[in-house]
Amino acid sequence: MRGSVTRVSRKNGSGCILAEDGNEVCFERSAVGSNGVDEDDLKVGHYVEFELQYGFERPCAVNVKRLHSDRG
């Protein structure tokens, strides 16, 4: 899936992504750093690609990768 980053917390490295389908999904620090992308490089408005992982409460974004063609 693809979407754009809507929130990033510098305190704990988590954030949210507005997916192209209109749903907002959250990500944790561990979902970003493992792909060669530093979570400090992720900012609001960055266009990303990610996978959904279904957990107990709600789906989360994992394998978050920044795409070079940011929107806006």
C-alpha positions in Angstrom: 0.0 0.0 0.0 1.0 3.6 -0.3 0.1 6.8 1.5 1.5 9.9 3.1 2.8 10.5 6.6 0.3 12.6 8.7 2.0 12.5 12.1 5.4 11.6 13.6 6.4 11.6 17.2 10.1 12.3 17.7 9.8 11.2 21.3 9.0 7.5 20.6 9.5 7.2 16.8 5.9 6.3 16.1 3.5 8.0 13.7 0.5 7.7 11.4 0.0 7.3 7.6 -3.0 8.3 5.6 -3.3 5.4 3.1 -4.5 5.9 -0.4 -7.8 4.1 0.5 -8.6 6.9 3.0 -7.8 4.8 6.2 -5.3 6.0 8.7 -2.8 3.4 10.0 -0.1 3.8 12.7 3.5 2.6 12.6 6.1 2.0 15.3 9.8 2.8 15.3 10.6 -0.8 14.5 8.5 -0.7 11.3 10.8 2.0 9.8 14.4 1.5 11.0 14.7 -2.0 9.6 14.5 -0.9 6.0 17.5 1.3 5.8 15.3 4.3 6.5 16.0 6.2 9.7 12.8 7.2 11.4 14.3 10.7 11.9 14.2 11.1 8.1 10.4 10.5 8.0 8.5 13.7 8.1 4.9 14.8 7.8 4.0 14.8 4.1 6.5 12.2 3.0 5.0 9.7 0.6 5.6 6.1 1.7 5.0 2.5 0.8 4.1 0.0 3.5 2.5 -3.3 4.3 -0.3 -3.9 6.7 0.1 -6.2 9.6 -3.0 -7.2 11.5 -2.7 -7.1 15.2 -5.1 -7.5 18.2 -6.5 -4.0 18.2 -6.1 -2.6 14.6 -3.9 -3.0 11.6 -0.4 -1.4 11.7 2.0 -0.3 9.0 5.2 -2.3 8.7 8.1 -2.3 6.3 7.6 1.4 5.8 9.7 2.8 3.0 9.9 6.4 1.8 9.3 6.9 -1.8 11.3 9.5 -3.7 8.2 11.1 -5.4 6.7 12.9 -2.4 3.3 14.5 -2.9 2.7 18.2 -2.2 
